[in-house]
Amino acid sequence: MPANIRETKIGFGYKKQTGLATANAAADIWCLTKTNAALTTVTLNTENDAAELGKGHEFATQTFKSHWDVSGSIEKYLTSEIAAWAFVFGLGGRVKSGTPPAITYTCSPQDPVAAGIELPAFSFIEQIRPGASAVLDRMAVGCVVEDFTITLGSGPGRANSRIVINFAGSGKLVEPSGITLPAGTTEHLLPGASAQVTINGVDYVTSRNLVSLELGFKNNLRLDSGFYPGSGIQDGAAIRGRLEFGDREASLKFVARFEHGSTELTKLRNQTTGTAVVSLQGDLISGSDYHSLEVTFHKVAFRTAVVGDTDGIVTVEVECHPLWDATNGLLTAVAKCSQDNIG
């Protein structure tokens, strides 16, 4: 019988793999929901002999297996659990503190000198009716976060606070996965209405002028260099033996109401620099600890500031340029939740 896409269940490692080719154990997998219907893209790339001489014509007569590509995307309403996971696996630099039930993850871009240029890897599982008559049951081994983006918007409902995480895999697959997914992990929403936002000296929440905001981090993975002599073979096609980050990029942009006294154009013209802090808070964990996140860009300048309108209200759309601070580095992302041992 045909399967409904809503039957899909996903799970992925909340602990890092011990190596790119070593799958997460079942005990290290959690099961979360997502909002996008797209399944992981698994591609077997092939080549042919059309351009080779000696055949007497320009047409292909044979095909050859080349390599595997795996990529996927997780789109979710923003919760403390997925924020912590995205920071740990997307940034790479992780310090854990606190004791259950309140765990704090303080993350920063991984130091390539101290920790190398390979990010923590995880296994990603997709199942539709697993078992003897499974429609889909596969595990992509050796996945790494390519980028994550957090967006805050105006309006009611959970959609005003979202996260998108894109990842790429080594190409190694296990089918069937051999994993029994656990019960779904309870998540705790970080609503956009709880946001506190200060950028370059302006408190945009106190002024009631913030319309939307987007922040992100991109690793620019070196995908092609993952294939090298000895990188590995699956079903006659190459898989990656390493997944390293390239020139990483942080991003921050926002839209605010523009009125008399607004300073965005002046700060753009003067290239004024300052910090940018974005924080969100959810439910109480215990005591004085709340589910939360806080992202601090230690030094930003405005790259562009364009005056326009949003729903008939005059606004300014600002793109920030995150800069390296000599004392604090590029950024620090802190998430607090009740899930222990992420990473």
C-alpha positions in Angstrom: 0.0 0.0 0.0 1.2 3.6 -0.7 2.8 5.4 2.3 2.0 8.9 3.5 5.0 11.1 3.8 3.8 12.0 7.3 4.7 8.4 8.4 8.3 9.4 8.2 10.3 9.2 11.4 13.8 10.7 11.8 16.5 10.2 14.3 20.1 11.5 14.5 23.0 11.3 16.8 22.9 13.8 19.7 26.4 12.4 20.5 29.2 12.7 17.9 30.4 9.7 16.1 33.8 8.4 17.1 34.9 8.5 13.5 33.5 9.6 10.1 32.8 6.0 9.1 31.6 4.8 12.5 27.9 5.0 12.9 26.2 6.3 16.1 25.1 3.5 18.5 21.3 3.2 19.0 21.7 4.6 22.6 23.2 7.8 21.2 20.3 8.6 18.8 17.3 10.9 19.6 14.1 11.2 17.7 12.8 14.7 16.9 10.2 16.0 14.6 10.7 18.4 11.7 8.4 20.6 9.5 9.8 20.0 6.0 8.7 17.0 4.1 11.8 16.6 2.0 13.8 13.3 2.6 17.5 13.1 2.5 18.9 13.3 -1.0 21.0 10.2 -1.8 22.6 10.3 -5.2 24.8 7.8 -7.0 26.8 9.8 -9.5 27.8 8.2 -12.7 30.1 8.9 -15.7 30.2 7.6 -19.3 32.6 7.2 -22.1 31.0 9.6 -24.6 34.2 11.8 -24.8 36.6 8.9 -25.2 38.3 8.3 -28.6 38.5 5.0 -30.4 34.8 4.2 -30.6 34.3 5.9 -34.0 31.5 8.1 -32.7 30.6 10.6 -30.0 28.0 8.6 -28.2 28.2 6.8 -24.9 28.5 3.1 -24.9 29.2 2.5 -21.2 28.4 4.0 -17.8 30.6 3.9 -14.7 29.8 4.4 -11.0 31.6 7.5 -9.7 30.7 8.6 -6.2 27.9 8.9 -3.6 26.5 12.2 -2.5 24.3 12.6 0.6 22.6 15.8 1.7 19.6 16.8 3.8 17.8 19.5 5.6 16.1 19.8 9.0 13.5 22.6 9.3 11.9 23.1 12.8 10.3 25.4 15.1 13.1 26.7 17.3 13.6 24.8 20.6 16.3 24.9 23.2 17.2 21.3 22.3 17.7 21.8 18.6 19.5 25.1 19.2 22.0 23.4 21.5 22.5 20.6 18.9 23.0 23.1 16.0 25.5 25.2 18.0 27.5 22.1 19.1 27.6 20.4 15.7 27.6 23.5 13.5 30.2 25.5 15.3 32.3 22.7 16.7 33.8 24.5 19.7 31.9 23.2 22.8 32.1 23.7 26.5 29.5 21.9 28.7 28.6 23.1 32.2 25.9 22.6 34.7 24.3 19.5 36.1 21.0 17.8 35.2 18.3 18.9 34.7 19.9 22.2 33.5 22.8 21.9 31.1 24.5 24.8 29.4 26.4 24.5 26.1 28.7 27.4 25.3 29.9 27.2 21.7 32.2 29.1 19.4 33.7 28.4 16.0 36.1 25.5 16.2 39.8 26.4 16.6 41.5 24.8 13.6 44.9 24.8 15.4 43.7 23.1 18.5 41.0 20.9 17.1 41.6 20.6 13.4 39.2 21.3 10.5 36.8 18.4 10.8 33.6 19.0 12.6 31.8 16.5 14.8 29.9 13.9 12.7 26.6 12.3 13.3 24.4 9.5 11.8 21.0 10.5 10.3 18.2 7.9 10.1 14.9 7.9 8.1 12.2 5.3 8.5 8.8 4.7 7.0 7.1 1.6 8.3 10.4 -0.1 9.5 10.4 -3.9 9.7 9.7 -6.7 7.3 7.7 -4.6 4.9 9.6 -1.3 5.3 9.0 1.4 2.8 12.2 3.2 3.8 14.8 2.4 6.5 18.2 3.8 6.0 21.0 5.5 8.0 23.4 8.0 6.5 26.7 7.6 8.4 29.2 10.5 8.7 27.1 13.6 8.3 28.3 17.1 9.1 26.5 20.4 9.5 27.0 22.7 6.4 25.0 25.6 7.9 22.3 26.7 10.2 19.9 29.7 10.1 17.7 31.0 12.9 14.9 33.4 11.9 12.6 35.5 14.0 9.5 37.1 12.5 6.4 39.1 13.4 3.0 37.5 14.0 1.5 34.9 16.2 2.2 31.2 16.5 5.3 29.1 16.5 6.3 30.1 13.0 7.8 33.4 14.3 10.8 31.4 15.6 12.4 28.8 13.3 15.6 27.1 12.5 16.9 25.4 9.3 19.9 23.1 9.4 21.5 21.8 6.2 24.0 18.9 6.3 26.2 16.8 4.0 27.2 13.2 4.4 30.2 11.0 3.6 28.0 8.8 1.3 28.2 5.8 3.5 24.7 4.2 3.9 23.4 1.4 6.1 20.2 -0.2 4.7 18.3 -1.3 6.7 19.5 1.0 9.5 19.4 -1.7 12.2 18.2 1.0 14.6 15.0 1.0 16.6 14.2 4.7 17.0 13.5 5.8 20.6 10.4 7.6 21.7 10.3 11.2 20.6 12.3 13.7 22.6 10.3 16.3 24.5 11.3 19.7 23.1 10.8 23.2 24.6 9.9 26.1 22.3 11.9 29.3 22.3 9.2 31.8 21.1 10.1 34.8 19.1 8.0 37.0 21.4 10.5 36.4 24.2 13.4 37.9 22.2 15.8 40.4 23.5 17.9 42.1 20.8 20.6 44.7 21.1 22.6 45.5 18.0 25.4 48.1 17.7 24.2 50.1 20.7 20.5 50.0 20.1 18.0 48.0 22.1 15.4 47.1 19.4 13.0 45.4 21.8 12.7 48.4 24.2 12.1 50.7 21.2 9.5 48.2 19.9 10.9 48.6 16.4 12.1 45.1 15.4 10.2 43.5 12.6 12.4 40.4 11.8 15.8 39.0 12.3 18.0 36.3 10.8 21.3 34.9 12.0 23.3 32.1 10.7 26.7 30.3 10.3 28.0 28.5 7.2 31.0 26.1 7.2 31.5 25.9 3.4 32.5 22.2 3.6 35.3 21.1 1.3 33.2 18.4 -0.3 35.4 17.4 -3.3 38.5 17.0 -1.2 36.7 14.3 0.8 37.4 12.0 -2.1 41.1 10.9 -2.2 43.1 7.7 -2.7 41.8 5.3 -0.1 38.8 7.4 0.9 36.5 4.4 0.7 34.1 2.5 -1.6 30.5 1.5 -1.3 28.8 -0.6 -3.9 31.5 0.2 -6.4 31.4 4.0 -6.0 33.6 6.3 -3.9 32.6 7.8 -0.5 34.2 10.6 1.4 36.8 9.8 4.0 36.9 13.3 5.4 34.6 16.3 5.7 36.4 19.5 6.5 35.2 23.0 6.8 36.5 25.7 4.5 36.3 29.5 4.8 33.5 29.9 7.4 31.0 32.7 7.4 28.7 34.2 10.1 25.7 36.3 9.1 23.3 38.6 10.8 20.6 40.8 9.2 17.4 42.4 10.5 14.5 44.7 9.6 13.4 47.5 11.9 11.0 50.3 11.8 12.7 53.5 10.6 11.7 56.8 12.3 13.1 60.1 13.3 16.3 59.5 15.3 17.0 56.1 13.8 20.8 55.6 13.5 21.2 52.8 11.0 22.2 55.0 8.1 24.6 57.1 10.2 26.3 54.0 11.6 26.6 52.6 8.1 28.2 55.8 6.8 30.6 56.0 9.8 31.3 52.2 9.9 30.5 52.3 13.6 31.2 49.0 15.3 29.6 47.4 18.4 28.3 44.1 19.7 25.1 42.3 18.7 23.3 40.1 21.3 20.2 38.0 20.5 18.5 36.0 23.2 15.3 33.9 23.6 13.8 32.3 26.7 11.3 29.4 27.1 9.9 27.4 29.9 11.4 27.1 33.4 13.7 24.1 33.8 14.2 24.3 37.6 15.2 26.9 40.1 16.3 30.0 38.1 17.3 28.1 35.0 15.2 28.5 31.8 15.3 26.9 28.4 17.1 29.6 26.5 19.7 30.7 23.9 21.9 33.7 23.6 24.1 34.5 20.5 26.7 37.2 20.9 28.5 38.7 17.8 31.4 40.3 19.5 32.0 43.0 16.9 29.7 44.0 14.0 29.6 46.8 11.4 26.7 47.5 9.1 27.4 46.3 5.5 24.2 47.7 4.0 21.1 49.7 5.3 18.2 50.1 2.8 15.1 52.1 3.7 11.9 50.6 2.3 8.6 49.5 3.7 7.0 46.5 5.4 3.2 46.2 5.3 3.1 50.0 4.6 5.3 50.9 7.5 8.7 52.6 6.7 11.5 50.2 7.7 15.2 49.8 7.2 16.7 46.5 6.2 20.2 46.1 7.6 22.9 43.5 6.8 25.6 43.3 9.4 29.2 42.3 8.9 30.4 40.2 11.8 34.0 41.0 12.5 36.7 39.2 14.5 37.3 40.7 17.9 40.9 40.5 19.1 39.8 39.6 22.6 36.6 37.5 22.2 36.8 36.1 18.7 33.9 36.1 16.2 30.8 34.9 18.2 29.6 32.9 21.2 26.4 30.9 21.1 25.0 29.6 24.4 22.0 27.3 24.8 20.5 25.9 28.0 18.3 22.8 28.0 17.7 19.6 29.9 19.4 17.3 27.4 22.7 16.1 28.7 25.7 14.9 26.6 25.0 16.7 23.3 28.2 16.3 21.3 
